[in-house]
Amino acid sequence: MPESRVPAAKVGEELSRFERAVAAARRQIQKLKSRASGLPPAAKEEIGYLLDAYLQMLSDSRLVRGVLSRIETDRVNAESAVQAEISEIAKSFEAMDDAYLAARVQDIREVGNRLVRHLTKAPLQGFALLPEGTVIVAEDLSPADTALMDPHQIAGFTTLLGGAESHTAIMARSLGLPAVVGVSQLFGEVRSGKMIILDGSAGQVIVDPTPETLSDYRRRKRALDKERQNLARLRRLPAVTKDGVEIDLQANLELPRELENALSVGAGGIGLLRSEFLYMNRDDLPGEAEQYEALRELVEGMAGRPVTVRTLDVGGDKLAYNLAGHIEESVNPALGLRAIRLSLKERALLETQLAAMLRAGAHGPIRILLPMIATAGEVRQVREILKKVATRLRRRRVPIPDPLPPLGVMIEVPGAALSADALARASDFFSIGTNDLTMYTLAIDRSDDQVAHLYNPLHPAVLRLIQFTTEAAFRGRIPVCLCGEMAGDPRYTPLLLGLGIRDLSMAAVSLPRVKQRIRSIDLIAATRRANLIMDQADAGRIAALLDDFNGLA
């Protein structure tokens, strides 16, 4: 890590940055300790000692004191201070006439590397060098890490930490990568070169499978491939219920390379383009021209089908490290400065994005979607900024759409759902983001493996918020789309249609199965069942009624 000088006026900031990295590393190790509690006693004890040692090294230790002193006295960046202090401690340990203490040098280096990773927020590198068919086994992976994976090269991944509804898991589904996250048994069980089976559907990791198990899973894979071939035949057929109601099916895109998949399954448009891909895995921020070119290619690629682009949504498990100068690490990132809050605070970021979107809108239909909106005032602020950006572009004689693209609201916090009538008057369309809506309604961090099992979109409170939002959109005469993970699960399709949703957006890989389910549904019957479900107060009863309708009971 190159050394850089820190101006005297910035030393305080550098000290704070290092302290935040120490706190983040401690939180991560505490989570690992929690996961280790489910291991057999012997393994739990051994790993517990190691993690306790790591925590001590991250407390008021020689390492931490030494790094703070180097930053303050030598005025160097925190990364180089960590590496210098680690080197000095390592030399003193290696000089000791004690094999045990000398062997502890590797533990010290591991803590140092962990601190540097938190300081740089550097994504995992080297996927391109891995052999084809590799299964990645990691402590944790960020969405940015996952974005680096090529599904033609990487067979899948499994992590010790994380939840099935985390953004990392969503990214994996979007890319068609098998993934199993939050697996405590990864401790000590997996070694490089071992055969692994990832069963993403069942959430299982099988290490060193028996010949019988391997044969069984190969048979299952052949059956799955055949099912996909049959579903591919639905591509040119409309998503129409048995009683003739057409449903609009669109694709969510995480990365531009997914465009081909969206077109191959017959998506009617891009219902959610997550613009974070422009900010991932880079040290600088994308400019207007770069963003415009990326969006233009997608808009032109959809050949007249609508493209809904969401403005930057970083925070929580989606922090882009090139925004470190704009956003500090929050005690609770999910409730901190993120999404539209960051965009309105850092107007230059928002204006650059809006300018690129307007320019791309000259090449085809585009809609602008605002994440984590809580008040109508936020929508009005963005609309005023949009008009100013448009005026500036017109003065430069840059082609933009006339009228301006529709401006929509992500309904993903309970406050937005409960004030949906007011938001409907301020916006042009709604998109219901059930992932965050469920998380915020139930106060469950979907990326936290300790509570992820409590995440339940069939909770009556979540369903009532979806219903209230949909009805508010009808009253306001604006379109409403559901673009969360619920949209891509055929189990929920009858309920969503019964609640009045007619526009669903999902990962392209999920679209054929949802279309197949839609074509088998009698909408009148689905509406009756939805009304019955909405009378229930128990999530278990709701699930039973839905599964009965789906023929699963």
C-alpha positions in Angstrom: 0.0 0.0 0.0 1.7 3.3 -1.1 2.5 5.8 1.6 1.0 9.3 1.3 1.5 12.3 3.5 -1.4 13.7 5.4 -1.7 17.5 5.8 -1.7 18.6 9.5 -5.3 19.8 9.1 -6.4 16.4 8.0 -4.7 14.3 10.7 -7.8 14.3 12.8 -9.8 12.9 9.9 -7.2 10.2 9.2 -7.3 9.1 12.9 -11.1 8.9 12.8 -10.9 6.9 9.6 -8.6 4.4 11.2 -10.8 4.2 14.3 -13.8 3.5 12.1 -11.9 0.7 10.4 -11.0 -0.8 13.8 -14.7 -0.6 14.9 -15.9 -2.2 11.7 -13.3 -5.1 12.0 -14.4 -5.7 15.6 -18.1 -5.8 14.6 -17.2 -8.3 11.8 -15.3 -10.6 14.2 -18.1 -10.4 16.8 -20.5 -11.7 14.0 -18.0 -14.5 13.3 -18.0 -15.4 17.0 -21.8 -15.5 17.0 -21.8 -17.8 14.0 -19.2 -20.1 15.6 -21.6 -20.7 18.5 -23.4 -23.3 16.4 -20.3 -25.4 15.9 -19.4 -28.6 17.7 -17.8 -27.9 21.2 -14.2 -28.6 20.2 -14.3 -26.5 17.0 -16.2 -23.8 18.8 -13.6 -23.6 21.6 -10.6 -23.5 19.2 -12.1 -20.9 16.9 -13.3 -18.9 19.9 -9.8 -18.6 21.2 -8.5 -17.3 17.9 -11.3 -14.8 17.5 -10.9 -13.5 21.0 -7.2 -13.0 20.2 -8.2 -11.0 17.2 -10.5 -8.9 19.3 -7.8 -8.2 21.8 -5.5 -7.0 19.0 -8.2 -4.6 17.9 -8.6 -3.2 21.4 -6.3 -0.8 23.2 -3.3 -2.9 22.0 0.2 -2.1 20.9 -1.0 -2.4 17.3 -3.8 0.1 17.6 -1.7 2.5 19.7 1.2 2.2 17.4 -0.9 3.0 14.3 -2.5 6.0 15.9 0.9 7.3 16.9 2.4 6.9 13.4 -0.6 8.7 11.9 -0.3 11.6 14.4 3.5 11.8 14.6 4.6 10.8 11.0 1.5 12.2 9.4 1.1 9.2 7.0 -2.1 7.6 5.7 -3.7 4.9 7.9 -3.0 2.0 5.5 0.8 2.6 5.4 0.8 3.1 9.2 -0.9 -0.3 9.7 1.6 -2.0 7.5 4.6 -0.3 9.1 3.4 -1.2 12.6 2.6 -4.8 11.6 6.1 -5.2 10.2 7.7 -3.9 13.3 5.7 -6.1 15.6 6.4 -9.1 13.3 10.1 -8.5 13.6 10.0 -8.5 17.4 7.9 -11.6 17.5 10.1 -13.5 15.0 13.2 -12.6 17.0 11.8 -14.3 20.1 13.2 -17.7 21.1 9.7 -19.2 21.3 8.2 -21.2 18.4 4.6 -20.6 19.6 5.0 -16.8 19.8 6.8 -16.7 16.5 3.9 -18.6 14.9 1.5 -15.9 16.1 3.0 -13.5 13.6 0.5 -14.8 11.0 -2.4 -13.9 13.3 -1.1 -10.4 13.6 -0.7 -10.1 9.8 -4.3 -11.3 9.4 -5.6 -8.6 11.7 -3.5 -6.0 9.8 -4.9 -7.2 6.4 -8.4 -7.1 7.8 -7.9 -3.4 8.8 -6.4 -2.5 5.4 -9.4 -4.1 3.7 -11.8 -2.0 5.8 -9.7 1.1 5.2 -9.6 0.7 1.4 -13.0 -0.9 1.1 -11.3 -2.9 -1.6 -13.3 -5.6 -3.3 -12.0 -9.1 -3.6 -9.7 -9.4 -6.7 -8.4 -12.3 -8.7 -11.6 -14.0 -9.9 -10.3 -13.8 -13.5 -7.4 -16.0 -12.5 -9.5 -18.8 -11.1 -10.0 -22.0 -13.1 -13.4 -22.6 -14.7 -15.9 -24.3 -12.4 -14.5 -22.7 -9.3 -16.8 -22.4 -6.2 -15.8 -19.5 -4.1 -15.9 -20.0 -0.3 -15.5 -16.8 1.7 -16.2 -15.2 5.0 -18.3 -12.6 3.4 -18.8 -11.0 -0.1 -20.2 -7.6 -1.0 -22.4 -6.9 -4.0 -19.4 -5.3 -5.6 -17.4 -8.5 -5.2 -20.3 -10.5 -6.7 -20.4 -8.1 -9.7 -16.8 -9.2 -10.6 -17.8 -12.8 -11.1 -18.3 -14.3 -14.5 -21.0 -17.0 -14.4 -19.2 -18.8 -17.3 -16.1 -19.1 -15.1 -17.4 -19.1 -11.5 -19.7 -22.0 -10.6 -21.1 -20.3 -7.5 -20.2 -19.2 -4.1 -21.0 -19.7 -0.4 -20.3 -17.4 2.6 -20.1 -17.7 6.3 -22.0 -14.4 6.8 -25.1 -12.9 5.1 -28.8 -13.4 4.5 -30.8 -14.9 1.7 -32.4 -11.5 0.9 -29.2 -9.5 1.2 -28.2 -7.4 -1.9 -25.3 -9.9 -2.4 -27.7 -12.7 -2.7 -30.0 -10.7 -5.0 -27.0 -9.9 -7.3 -26.2 -13.6 -7.4 -29.7 -14.4 -8.5 -29.7 -11.7 -11.1 -26.5 -13.2 -12.6 -27.8 -16.7 -12.4 -25.0 -17.7 -9.9 -25.8 -20.5 -7.4 -25.2 -19.1 -3.9 -25.7 -20.2 -0.3 -25.0 -17.5 2.3 -24.9 -17.6 6.1 -23.4 -21.1 6.5 -21.8 -21.5 9.9 -20.5 -25.0 9.1 -18.0 -23.4 6.7 -15.6 -23.1 9.7 -12.9 -25.6 9.2 -14.8 -27.9 6.8 -13.8 -26.6 3.4 -10.3 -26.8 1.9 -9.1 -25.8 -1.6 -9.5 -28.6 -4.1 -12.5 -30.3 -2.5 -15.6 -31.1 -4.4 -18.6 -29.0 -3.4 -22.3 -29.1 -4.3 -24.2 -25.8 -3.9 -27.9 -26.3 -3.7 -29.2 -22.7 -3.9 -32.8 -23.8 -3.9 -32.5 -25.7 -0.6 -29.8 -23.5 0.9 -27.4 -26.4 1.3 -23.7 -26.9 0.9 -22.4 -30.4 0.5 -18.7 -31.0 0.9 -17.1 -34.1 -0.5 -20.4 -35.6 -1.7 -20.7 -39.4 -2.0 -21.0 -40.9 -5.5 -24.7 -41.5 -4.9 -25.3 -37.9 -3.9 -23.3 -36.6 -6.8 -25.3 -38.8 -9.2 -28.5 -37.6 -7.7 -27.6 -33.9 -8.1 -26.4 -34.5 -11.7 -29.8 -36.0 -12.4 -31.5 -33.0 -10.8 -29.4 -30.6 -12.9 -30.4 -32.4 -16.1 -34.1 -32.1 -15.1 -33.6 -28.4 -14.3 -32.0 -27.8 -17.7 -34.9 -29.5 -19.4 -37.4 -27.4 -17.5 -35.6 -24.3 -18.6 -35.7 -25.4 -22.2 -39.5 -25.9 -21.9 -39.9 -22.5 -20.2 -37.9 -20.8 -23.0 -40.8 -21.7 -25.4 -42.9 -19.1 -23.5 -40.7 -16.3 -24.7 -43.0 -15.1 -27.5 -46.3 -15.8 -25.6 -48.0 -13.1 -23.7 -48.3 -13.1 -19.9 -52.1 -13.4 -19.9 -54.3 -14.9 -17.1 -56.8 -17.6 -18.0 -59.6 -15.0 -18.0 -57.7 -12.7 -20.4 -56.0 -10.1 -18.2 -52.5 -9.2 -19.5 -49.7 -8.6 -17.0 -46.7 -6.6 -17.9 -43.5 -8.5 -17.0 -40.2 -6.5 -16.9 -36.6 -7.3 -15.8 -34.5 -5.9 -13.0 -30.9 -5.3 -14.1 -27.9 -5.1 -11.8 -25.3 -5.0 -14.6 -25.3 -4.0 -18.3 -24.2 -7.5 -19.3 -27.6 -8.8 -18.1 -29.4 -7.0 -21.0 -29.1 -10.1 -23.3 -30.7 -12.3 -20.7 -33.6 -9.8 -20.3 -34.2 -9.8 -24.1 -33.9 -13.6 -24.4 -36.8 -14.2 -21.9 -39.0 -11.6 -23.6 -39.0 -8.9 -21.0 -41.4 -6.0 -21.8 -38.9 -3.5 -20.5 -36.4 -2.8 -17.7 -38.5 -2.2 -14.6 -35.5 -1.5 -12.4 -32.0 -0.6 -13.5 -29.8 -0.2 -10.4 -27.4 2.5 -11.3 -24.9 1.4 -8.6 -23.0 -0.6 -11.2 -21.5 2.6 -12.5 -19.9 3.2 -9.1 -18.7 -0.3 -8.3 -15.0 -1.4 -8.1 -13.4 1.8 -9.0 -11.5 4.6 -7.2 -13.0 7.6 -9.1 -16.6 8.7 -9.7 -18.2 8.3 -13.1 -18.8 11.6 -15.0 -21.8 12.6 -17.0 -20.5 11.5 -20.3 -19.6 8.0 -19.0 -22.9 7.5 -17.4 -24.7 8.8 -20.5 -22.9 6.3 -22.8 -23.7 3.4 -20.4 -27.4 4.3 -20.2 -27.7 5.0 -23.9 -26.4 1.5 -24.8 -29.1 0.0 -22.5 -31.9 2.2 -23.8 -31.0 1.5 -27.5 -30.6 -2.2 -26.6 -34.2 -2.3 -25.4 -35.3 -1.0 -28.8 -38.2 1.1 -27.7 -39.2 -0.8 -24.6 -39.2 1.4 -21.5 -36.1 1.6 -19.2 -36.6 2.6 -15.5 -33.4 3.9 -14.1 -33.1 4.3 -10.3 -30.9 7.1 -9.0 -27.9 6.1 -6.9 -28.8 3.9 -3.9 -25.8 3.3 -1.7 -25.6 2.6 2.0 -26.3 -0.5 4.1 -24.7 -3.4 2.3 -24.2 -1.3 -0.9 -21.6 1.2 0.1 -19.4 2.2 -2.8 -15.9 3.0 -1.5 -15.3 5.8 -4.1 -17.9 7.8 -2.2 -15.9 7.8 1.0 -15.5 11.5 0.7 -19.2 12.1 0.6 -20.5 9.6 3.1 -19.1 8.6 6.5 -19.6 5.1 8.0 -22.8 5.2 9.9 -23.6 3.4 13.2 -26.7 2.0 11.4 -26.1 2.3 7.7 -29.7 1.1 6.8 -31.0 4.2 8.7 -28.3 6.6 7.8 -27.2 8.8 4.9 -28.1 6.7 1.9 -30.2 6.7 -1.4 -32.2 9.9 -2.0 -30.9 11.4 1.3 -27.3 11.3 0.0 -28.3 12.5 -3.5 -30.1 15.6 -2.1 -27.2 16.3 0.3 -24.6 15.9 -2.5 -26.4 17.7 -5.3 -23.5 17.4 -7.8 -23.9 13.6 -7.7 -27.6 13.8 -8.4 -27.3 16.5 -11.1 -24.7 14.4 -13.0 -27.0 11.4 -12.9 -30.1 13.3 -14.0 -28.2 14.9 -16.8 -27.0 11.5 -18.1 -30.5 10.1 -17.8 -32.1 13.0 -19.7 -29.5 12.6 -22.5 -30.1 8.8 -22.7 -33.8 9.6 -22.8 -33.3 11.1 -26.3 -32.6 7.6 -27.6 -35.7 5.8 -26.2 -38.3 5.8 -23.4 -36.8 6.2 -20.0 -38.3 6.7 -16.5 -36.5 8.1 -13.4 -37.0 6.3 -10.1 -36.1 7.7 -6.7 -35.1 5.3 -3.9 -36.0 5.5 -0.2 -38.4 8.4 -0.6 -40.2 9.3 2.7 -42.0 12.6 1.9 -43.6 14.3 -1.0 -41.2 17.3 -0.4 -38.2 15.1 -1.4 -39.9 14.4 -4.8 -40.7 18.0 -5.3 -37.0 18.9 -4.6 -35.8 16.4 -7.2 -38.4 17.6 -9.8 -37.0 21.2 -9.4 -33.5 19.9 -9.8 -34.5 17.9 -12.9 -36.0 21.0 -14.5 -32.9 23.0 -13.8 -30.7 20.3 -15.3 -33.0 20.1 -18.3 -32.8 23.9 -18.8 -29.0 23.7 -18.7 -28.9 20.9 -21.3 -31.3 22.8 -23.6 -29.0 25.8 -23.4 -26.2 23.6 -24.6 -28.4 22.4 -27.4 -28.2 18.8 -26.1 -31.1 16.6 -27.2 -33.4 15.6 -24.4 -36.9 14.2 -24.3 -39.9 16.6 -24.4 -41.9 16.2 -22.2 -39.4 15.2 -19.5 -39.3 11.6 -18.4 -41.7 10.4 -15.7 -40.4 10.8 -12.2 -41.4 7.9 -9.9 -41.1 6.9 -6.3 -39.7 3.7 -4.7 -42.1 2.7 -2.0 -39.8 0.9 0.4 -40.2 2.5 3.8 -43.4 2.2 5.8 -43.7 6.0 6.0 -43.9 6.2 2.2 -46.5 3.5 2.0 -48.7 5.1 4.7 -48.4 8.5 2.9 -48.9 7.0 -0.6 -51.9 9.2 -1.4 -49.7 12.4 -0.9 -46.8 10.8 -2.9 -49.2 9.8 -5.7 -50.0 13.5 -6.2 -46.3 14.4 -6.3 -45.0 11.6 -8.6 -45.8 10.0 -11.9 -45.6 6.3 -10.9 -44.8 4.0 -8.0 -42.4 1.0 -7.8 -42.9 -1.1 -4.7 -39.6 -2.4 -3.4 -40.6 -5.3 -1.2 -37.1 -6.1 -0.1 -36.5 -3.0 1.9 -40.2 -2.6 2.7 -40.2 -5.9 4.5 -36.9 -5.2 6.3 -38.0 -1.8 7.6 -41.5 -2.9 8.5 -40.3 -5.9 10.5 -37.1 -4.2 11.8 -35.0 -7.1 10.4 -31.6 -6.6 8.7 -32.0 -8.9 5.7 -28.2 -9.1 5.4 -27.7 -10.2 9.0 -27.6 -14.0 9.1 -28.6 -14.0 12.8 -32.1 -12.6 12.1 -32.5 -13.2 8.3 -34.7 -16.2 9.0 -37.3 -13.8 10.5 -37.6 -11.9 7.2 -41.1 -12.7 5.9 -42.9 -10.8 3.1 -46.1 -12.6 4.0 -46.3 -10.8 7.3 -49.8 -9.1 7.4 -48.2 -5.7 8.0 -46.1 -5.9 4.9 -49.1 -7.1 2.8 -51.3 -4.3 4.1 -48.6 -1.7 3.1 -48.5 -3.2 -0.4 -52.3 -3.1 -0.6 -52.5 0.5 0.6 -49.8 1.6 -1.8 -51.6 -0.1 -4.8 -54.9 1.4 -3.9 -53.4 4.8 -3.5 -51.9 4.5 -7.0 -55.3 3.6 -8.4 -56.9 6.6 -6.6 -54.1 8.9 -8.0 -54.4 7.3 -11.5 -50.7 6.6 -11.7 -49.0 3.2 -12.7 -47.7 0.9 -10.0 -45.1 -1.8 -10.4 -43.8 -4.3 -7.9 -40.0 -4.8 -8.4 -38.9 -6.5 -5.2 -37.9 -10.2 -4.9 -41.5 -11.1 -4.3 -42.2 -10.4 -8.0 -39.9 -13.1 -9.1 -41.3 -15.9 -6.9 -44.3 -17.7 -8.6 -45.5 -18.6 -5.1 -46.5 -15.0 -4.6 -47.9 -14.3 -8.1 -51.6 -15.1 -7.4 -51.6 -12.9 -4.3 -49.9 -9.9 -6.0 -52.3 -10.1 -8.9 -55.2 -10.5 -6.5 -54.1 -7.3 -4.8 -54.3 -5.4 -8.1 -50.7 -5.5 -9.2 -50.5 -5.6 -13.0 -46.9 -4.8 -13.5 -44.1 -7.0 -12.1 -40.3 -6.6 -12.5 -37.8 -9.3 -11.5 -34.5 -10.9 -12.3 -34.6 -12.1 -15.9 -33.9 -15.7 -14.8 -37.2 -15.7 -12.8 -39.4 -14.3 -15.6 -40.3 -17.5 -17.5 -41.6 -19.3 -14.3 -43.7 -16.3 -13.3 -45.1 -16.1 -16.8 -46.0 -19.7 -16.7 -47.8 -19.2 -13.4 -49.7 -16.2 -14.7 -51.0 -18.2 -17.6 -52.5 -20.8 -15.3 -54.3 -18.3 -13.0 -57.9 -17.4 -13.0 -57.8 -13.7 -11.8 -61.2 -13.7 -10.3 -60.4 -16.7 -8.1 -57.0 -15.1 -7.2 -58.7 -11.9 -6.2 -61.1 -13.8 -3.9 -58.2 -15.6 -2.3 -56.3 -12.3 -1.9 -59.3 -10.8 -0.1 -59.5 -13.8 2.2 -55.8 -13.5 2.9 -56.1 -9.8 3.8 -58.6 -10.7 6.4 -56.0 -12.8 8.3 -53.8 -11.6 11.1 -51.4 -14.5 11.3 -48.5 -15.0 8.8 -48.7 -18.8 9.1 -52.4 -18.8 8.2 -51.7 -16.5 5.3 -48.9 -18.8 4.0 -51.3 -21.8 4.3 -54.1 -20.1 2.4 -51.6 -19.1 -0.4 -50.0 -22.5 -0.7 -53.5 -24.1 -0.8 -54.4 -21.8 -3.7 -51.1 -22.8 -5.4 -51.9 -26.5 -4.9 -49.0 -27.0 -2.5 -50.9 -27.9 0.6 
